[in-house]
Amino acid sequence: MNSEWLSSGVASMASSLQGSSILAIAAQVRALVAQGQQICNLTIGDFDPKHYPLPDGLLHGTAAALREGHTNYPPANGIPELRKAVQHMYKARLGWEPKLENVLIAGGARPVLYGCYRAVVNPGEKVVYGAPSWNNNHYAHMVGGIPVEIQVGPEDNFFPRLDAITPHLHDAALVVLNSPLNPSGTCIDPQTLAGLCDAILAENAERERQGRRPLFLCYDQIYWMLTFGDVHHADPVSLRPAMVDYTVYVDGISKCFAATGLRVGWTVGPAPVVDAMNKVLGHVGAWAPKAEQLATARLLEDVPATDAYLNFIRGAAGVRLAMLFTRLTQLTELGYPVRALEPQGAIYLSAEFALEGWSAGKRLFHSAADVRTWLLEEVGLAMVPFRAFGAPHAPHWYRLSVGAVGEAELAAMLDRLQAALATLNRPA
């Protein structure tokens, strides 16, 4: 059979959809591990249960719900118990209470994000987001949207400035923000977010007068309860209550409760958008399993248990991130072209390894790819470059994830890193 001819039968959208750069790096890491090399794998945006076990309420609650017979289809928009639990949690923790009809449960945050794109963006309409960011380029491609990528860097905490976003609002269908941000582990400044909300409200007031479709903000806050130090999460409706009509939240249990495999996510958003998302996701069966929904509802309503787990996971992730930041900052002080941004949220640290032009013996680092390969092979440090998140303009920046490593493993890698850097030759 002619494989080239068969490939011509694949739809153009799917055939042109890019695969994950992160998965390619993961394959490289697995090959080195198979060869017996010691690798500190900081590429994984997931949690190792050995270090981050599930909350007892989710673990035992899911098993109990299965024994109770909750093995059939859930309602397409989610079981009432969980929708009410989300409603109560937002009132208690964010200070505003969504209407129950504005809460939709889905099989994780990814279907919610895709559902928002599909419900709001027509082919040929613009989607505005910062780069680096997670998967917006792929979602825009899948719905036929026109991506408007705003390149951002460490000087802006990897978030777009207000004056870089507002020129694009007049003809956009959707603005997408994620805070705390994957990949950078930084949080948006509340004043910047408030200013964007004001601009969206003004834009929509004008659109309503003109009879044009509204502009929506997709606000991905999947990591919102994982912040560190004095950093506090900001969200649009808390800052500007009128944004409740234009904000589609992306949320769930996967990150803040280390429950990536349980596939329980939700959105809170304007009723017309939520209704459209419900239809889209219902047709592809993207609902969360019923037993897991029930266990999640019971956990969220148990405030002491929820608080206890959040304290645990913030502590576990925070200690690891602080170790990385402190040690990398010490390398900066020693004169190496290495630096990191202080972690603010999520499970990620942004780090720069600007070693291009340096050499290891006769091995000259001609590119960022050469640097990454050397760090992987000689130090056993596996990271994801920001290039994988749509940011080729930041070639020396990397995402370091602490979801699957222990403190001892991190400390050993950092010792190897400092020793390896000491063997390098500086550019002449």
Secondary structure, 3 states (H helix, E strand, C coil): CCHHHHHCCCCHHHHCCCCCHHHHHHHHHHHHHHCCCCCEECCCCCCCCCCCCCCHHHHHHHHHHHHCCCCCCCCCCCCHHHHHHHHHHHHHHCCCCCCHHHEEEECCHHHHHHHHHHHHCCCCCEEEEEECCCCHHHHHHHHCCEEEEEECCHHHCCCCCHHHHHHHHHHEEEEEEECCCCCCCCCCCHHHHHHHHHHHHHHHHHHHHHCCCCCEEEEECCCCCCECCCCCCCCHHHHCHHHHHCEEEEEECCCCCCCHHHCCEEEECCHHHHHHHHHHHHHCCCCCCHHHHHHHHHHHHCHHHHHHHHHHHHHHHHHHHHHHHHHHHHHHHCCCCEEECCCCECCEEEEEECCCCCEECCEECCCHHHHHHHHHHHHCEECEEHHHHCCCCCCCEEEEECCCCCHHHHHHHHHHHHHHHCCCECCC
